[in-house]
C-alpha cells in the first residue's frame, strides 16, 4: 500500500504507549512532510538514521504500525513497508506476536567530521613554510576551463584513464618541463600523479620491489620524504649537507643506492647544489647503478636570475624527476608529475595502476588546456612578482625589528632561513613565547633527523645544548608566500614585542642581559 496523494492531516498527539511511542512519533514526524511520492523513502531514511545515531537505542519497542500511522497521519502500509525494509536490513527485529524492536546489531556512529588538514588553528600569524597564496588561484580561468573541457571531451575520455595520465596532459607537461626546467621529457615517460607525495610513494614501492631496503634523505630536509619512504617499507637514512649540497663522503659510506634531493633550491637551507656537486652526485649514481629522485618543489621561483636547470637533464636514466602545481596553483588540486627513467617506467606505471587507476580525467584536461593556452606561464609570472615582494617585506621587517638578524636562502623559493642573534635566545624559550602569542613558527631544528634535547629553565634565560641553537641562537624557517606584506610586518613586530616584553618581565631582557653575558 502507498500513501494517498493528498497532504496528511495534522498529526495527533501519540496515544498512551509509553516513552518509545513518543520518541518514534517525534523523530519521524518531519519525514511525513515530504511530497507524497518521496514520503515512503523519507520515512525509511528518518527511521534508519534515528536507529543509527542512537536516538532510538537498541531494545526500544516501536509502536504498532496501525498506531504509528495514525499518529503520523499516513497510511498503515507506509509504516509497514518501512518496518519490513529496516527489518531486512537488521536495523529492526520483529517476531510474530511480539511487536517490532530496535535491533542490537547497530552501533551508533560518531557524527562529527574532523578536519585533519595541516593548519594551525587559532594562530594569529602563521609563518610556517610550504603554503602558497591560495587567493592567487585563477578561479575564473579554471572555471571556464572546466566548462570548455566538458564540452570538448569525448564520452570515452570519462572512462578509466591511462594510469600515466591523459596523453594531452603528458604532452603538454613534457613541452613545459623541457622549455622551463631543461628536463628531458618524453611524454611516454611522464606519469601524472597526485602531487610529489604520490610520486615519492610510487618510487619507494618500485625500489622495494627491486630489493632495496634503504633510501638516503637530505638532513636537514623535508620530513615528508622520510615518512613517505618509510610507508613503503624502506628505511630512511639521513645524509648531511655542506655548502655545496649533499655531502659525498657520507653518501658513499652509507651504502644506499637511492637518494632524494632538492638540488635547485634545497629545503630548508635554500642553497642550490653547485655544478661540481651535481656532477659528483651523478657520477655516484652511474658508478653504483643508483637512482636520484629530484624533488623540484619550487624550481620555477628564482628571483635573482634564471632558474637553475633540472638535474635530470644531465642524466635522465639515473634521475627520477618530480614536481607539481601545489606551489604554482594550489595543493588541493592534487596534480603533479613524475618523469621516469626508461628502465623504470613500466614498473612505475604498473604500480600506479594498482594504486588508484589514474587521476581524474576532467582536471587533467583543464590543466592541459591551461598549459597549452599560456595560462600557466602567466600564473607563474604573477606568483613570482607577488612572492618577490613578500620576500622583500619579510627581510625588511626582520632587519627593522630584529637588528643583527641574518637571512639566507632568499634568492629562490617561498621561504627563508633567519638566524637571530643570541640575545633573542634560547631557542626553546623563543618558540614557546611565539606559540603563546599565537604565532606559528618552524625551527630549522625541526627539519633535522636528530633533534637536540633541551635543558635549563623554560621560563627563564636557560641555554640549549648541541651545536644547533645550543649557543642561544634562534634559527627559523620562515614562510612568506601566503602572507600579505602588511601581515608579514605586523607578525614580525608582534613577535619582537612578545620576546622583548618577556625579557623585561624576567629581568633578563634578550636585548640587554643575555647579550651582555654572551658577548653578543
ABEGO torsion letter per residue (X at the ends): XBBBABBBBBBBBBBBAEAAAAAAAAAAAAAAABBAAAAAAAAAAAAAAAAAAGABBBGBBBBBAAAAAAAAGBBAAAAAAAAAAAAAAGABBBBBGAEBBBBAABBBBBABBBBABBBBBGBABBABBGBBBAAABBAAAAAAAAAAAAAABBAAAABBBBAAEBAAAAAAAAAAAAAAAGBBBBAAABBBBBEAAAAAAAAAAAAAAAGBABBBBBOBBBAAAAAAAAAAGBBBBBBBBBAAEBBAAAAAAAGBABBBBBAABBOAAGBBBBAAAAAAAAAAAAAAGBBBBBBBAAAABBAABBBBBBAAAABAAABBBBBBAAAABBAAAGBBBBBBBAAAAAAAAAAAAAAAGEBBAAAAAAAAAAAAAGAAAAAAAAAAAAAAAAAAAAAAAAAAABBGBBBBGAABEABBBBBBBAAAOBAAAAAAAAAAAGBBBBBAAAABABBBBBBEBAABBBBBBEABGAAGBBBBBBBAAABBAAAAAAAAAAAAAAAAAAAAAAGBBAAAAAAAAAGX
